[in-house]
Amino acid sequence: MSQAFRELLKKIGSGPHTGKSLSREEAKAATLMMLHQTATPAQIGAFMIAHRIKRPTPPELAGMLDAYDQLGPQVGAIASAQPVIVFGIPYDGRSRTAPVLPLTALILAAAGQPVLMHGGTRMPTKYGISLTELWQGLGVDWTYLSLAQVQEGLAQTRLGYVYLPEHFPLAQALVPYRDQIGKRPPFATLELLWCPYAGDAHLISGFVHPPTEINLQATLALRGTHHYTTVKGLEGSCDLPCDRTAIVGYHPPEAELQRLLLAPRDYNLGGRAVPLADEGILLHQMQQALKGQDCDLLPAVLWNGGFYLWHTGCCADLSQGIAQTMELLQSGLVLAQLAQLQQWHQTQKSLATFA
């Protein structure tokens, strides 16, 4: 048993009257002990559920992210005229609504905007479809690349993916605890805030509940992150909804936080959220949308592609972003971006075979 960890566990696990929050330094120390598993399994599980019940504070989340910075991977900086977009979404995936983030990333890359994502396999407690699987369904497998290859691919194709089991096995080793405690621990919040990129980045984080957004913003302020966006997206993702007003918080560099309220109906893109069908149907819808064909998923792709093109400075306004998205799809440029990515991955596999 780790006696040092036991004292930290006692501090957060003593209940509403005598329990206390950890300092940033204590939270970092606790996270390092959990990642190294010098804390026992009983201690780790107890900490996760106690922290879940107590709710993590911004200094605690900042300390946990400090530990991720110390032990986790970072993709090296690439030459880019604009900050690399880093999307942070729940790793336990989607189970109710159809995701479009891979298509949004392809649209951004086709417009010259680099995008870095991160994720893993299907994960508790939701065990929803993961980004990893969606990309595999599009013919792109990120699971075998080294971190150096991720950096090279990001530079060449403007798309990259940090795969937790391969690039951060210490964090992957804590995943089974999520299933055992039956709840998302605060580590799930870290996945929204983690930025595994060493260069100039624009962090975009999804959330569901307003208190989460407040915590995200306060944590990022403590961490000195001054360029970020928070999105009240579908199932906590960065996908803007089509069935309601999109709520976005934007903190540009060296400026005050801005609030954006965007109604898709104002752009003739309102409608119900597309339900998540089985994987085959979803991938067929994605292929249709990639060609700009009329399908259930296309309004969501236009809405998200248009917003992010405008939000990242690729065009002057949201209407122009939506029009540019349709042009990129129907001209075949997004499909060409996907083909380039597939070819790059095939080359990497061939080099690995002959190595």
N, C-alpha and C positions, 0 to 999 in steps of 0.2 A: 504494500500500500504506500502511496505517496502521502507523507504527512503534510507537506506543503500544500498539495492539492486539497487535502481534507480540510484545511483551515479556510481555503477559498470557498469550498463547497458549503461549509457551515455558515459562512457569511451570507450567501445568497439563499440558502435553504432553510432559514430559521423562521419563516413565516412573515405575515404582513406587519407584525408589531415589533419584532426584534431583528428581522432580516435587513440587510443593507446591500446596496449596489457596490460593485467592484470599481476600483479606479481603472483608468485606462491601462496603466502598467500591470495591475493585477489581472485584468481580463486578457492581456497579451500573454502573461505567464501561464494562466490557466489553459489558454488555447494551445500554446506550445506543448504543454504537458499532455493534452489530449491528442494532438497530432502525432507526437512521439510515442504515445500510449505508455508513458511512464506512470500516468494515472491508471488505475485498474478499470476493467470493464464496468464494475459496479459503480465506481466513482464517476465514470464518464456518463453512464446512463442517468445517474442521479442528478448530475450537473445539468444535463440537457433538459430534463423534465422540470427541474426546479427553475432553471432560467426561463423556460417557456412560460411557466406559471407566473413568475415575477414580472416578466417582460424586460428585454434588454434596454438599457439606456444608451444614448449616443456615445458617451465615453467608453462604455463596454464594447459597443460595436466597433468603435475606432480602434480599440486595443486588439480586438480579434482580427481586424483587417491588417493591423501592424504585424501580427503573427503570420498571416497569409503572405504578406510582403517578404517576410524574412525567410520562410520555408518554401513558398510556392513558386511556380514558374512565371517568367515574364518574357513575352515575345520582344525581341530587339526592335528598336526603332527603325522605320523605313523612311526613305526620302519621299515626302508627300507635301504638296502645297497646302493641304488642309488637314486638320486633326483627324486621326483615325477614329471612326465611330466604334465604340465598344458597347454592345447590347448586353444588358443583364436581365435575365428572365428566370422564373422558377425552374429548377432542374427537374422537378417531378412532372413537368410536361402539361399537356392539355388533354382533357377528357370529355369536354362538352362542346367546344366551339372549334371550328376549323382554323388552324394556324396559317399565317401567310409570311412569317418573318424570313424564311429562306428566299422567297420571291422578292421581298423588299430589299434584302441584301444584294441579290443579283441585279435589281434595278439600280440601286445606288452604285454598285461596282461598274455597271455599264455606263453610268454617267460620270465615272471617274472618281467616285468617292470610296476610299478604302473602308472596309468593315471587318471587325474582329468579333467573333462570337465565342462562347464557351459553354460547355455542358458535359453530359455523361450518358450513361445508359438509362433505361427506365428505372425510376427511383421512387421509393416510398415518400409520402404515404399515398399519393394519388396513383402512381405508376402510369401516368398519362404518356401519350406518344411524345418522344423526345426529339430535340433538334437533330441529334445524331442519326436517328432513323429516317427522319424526313429527308436529310441530305443523301443518305444511302438510297432512298427511293428515287432521288433525282440523279443517281449515278455517280455520287461523290462520296467517297469513304475517307473520313478524317481520322480514323482510329489508329492508324499505323505510323503516322508521321512523327518525326522527332521535332523538338521545339525549333531547331534550326531550319528544318524544312517548312514549318509553319511560317516562320519569318520570311523565307524565300518565296513561298507561295503568296503571302500577303503582298510582297513587293511586286511580284509578277502578274498576279491575277486580281489584286485588290480585295481578296477575300482570305480570311484565315479562321482557324477554329482551334481553341485550346480544349483538348479532350481529357477530362479529369482522370480516368483510370490510367492513362499513359503518362500524362504530364504532371499530375499531382497525386500520386498514389497514397500519400499520407492522408489527404482529405478524403479520398475514395474509401479508405479503410474505416472511416467513421459512418459511412452510409448505412450499414446494417443496423446501427442504433436507431435510426429513424423509424425503421419498421418495428423494432422491439418496443419503443416507447409509444408508437402509434400516433405521434404528432410531429409536425414540423418543428425542429429546434431552431434556435437563433442562427445556426449555421445556414439555414435556408435563406435568411435575410442577407447574409454575406454574399450569396450568389447574385443578388441584385446589385450589390455595391462594388464587387470585386472588379478590379481593372488590371488584368494580367498583360499589360502593354507598357513598355519602357519609354515610349515617346509621347508626343503631344496627343492627347486623347480627348474626345467628347464622350463622356459616359452617359448612356441612356438606360434608365432603370424603370422597370414596370412595378406596379403595386396595385393592391385591391382596396385596402382600407385607408381612409384619410390619416389616422394616427401613424400609419406606417410611413406615409410620405413625409410627415413632420420629422420622424426619426431619421429617415434617410437624409433629409436636408441638413439636419443638425449634425449628423455624423460626418457628412462630406465637408461641412464647414470646419469641424475639428481637424479633419485630415488635410485641410488646405486644398481641397478640390474645388475649383472655381468655374469649371465649365461642365455643366451637366444638365440633363433633362429628366424629369420624372413624368411617367405616363400612367394614368389610370386605365390600364388596358384589359383586354379580355383575359380572364383567369389570371390576372397579375402579370401578364406578358407586356411587351411593348407594342402589341397590335392594337391600333385604335379601333374602337367599336363603330359599327355602322348603324346600330339600333338606338343610339343615344348620343348626346353631346360628349365629345371627347374633352377630357380635362387634362391639361398639360402644364407642368411647371418648368420654366426655362431659366437657367442661371447662366447668362453669357459671361465670358471672361471680363473681369473688372467692371461689372455692372450689377444692378439690383435684380432680384428674382422677378420674373414676369409670369403672369398667369394667362394661359390661352384657353378659351372655351370655343370649340369648333364643332359646328353642327353639320353633319354630312348631308342632311336634307337641303341645306343652302347651296349645295353643289350637285344636286340631283343624284346623290349616292346613298341616301338613307334607305334603310330596310332592315329586316331581321338579321340577326347574326346567323351565319351559315353553320348548321350543326355539324359536329364531327361524325362523319360516317365511318365505315371501315377504311383501313389504310389504302386499299386498292381504289376505292371511289375518290378519296381525298387526292391521291396522286394523279388520277385521271383529271380531276378538276384543276389541279396545279398545271398540268401539261396544257390544258385548254387555255388557262389564263396566261401562260407564258407566250402563247401565240396571239394574245389579244382577242381571243374568241369569246363570244357571249356565253357566259356560264354563271352559275350561282356565286362563284368565288370572285369573279372579275370586279364587282364594285368594291369589295374589301381590298383587293390588290391595288386598284386605282386610288382609293382613299389613302391607303398607307404609303404607297409609292409616291403619290403626289405630295403628301404632307412631308415626308422625310426628304424629298428632293428640295422642297422649299426651305425646310427647317435647317438643312445643312448648307444652304447657300448655293445650290445648283441651279436655282431659277429665282425669279423675282417675287412671285406670289404663289398662293396655293392653287388658284385656278390654272396658272401656267404649269405648276407641278403635275397636276392631274393630266393635262393635255400632253405634257412631255412623257409621262408614264405610258400613256396609250401609244404614243409615237414610238417609244423604245420597244414596246411589246410587238406592235404590228409590223415594225420595220425588220424584226428579227434580231435586233441588237442584244436583247436580253438572252435569247436563245444562243446567240453567238458567245455571249459571256459565259453561259453554262457550258457550252462545248469547249471553250478554252480551259475552263476549270477542270472538266473531265479529262481533257488531253494532258493537262499538267499532272494530274494525279496518276494517269496511266504511265507517264514517263517516270514518275517517282517509283512506281511499283516495278517497272522494268529495270531501273537502276538497282533497286534492292535485290531483284532476282539474280542479277549478274555480279553483285558485289561479293 
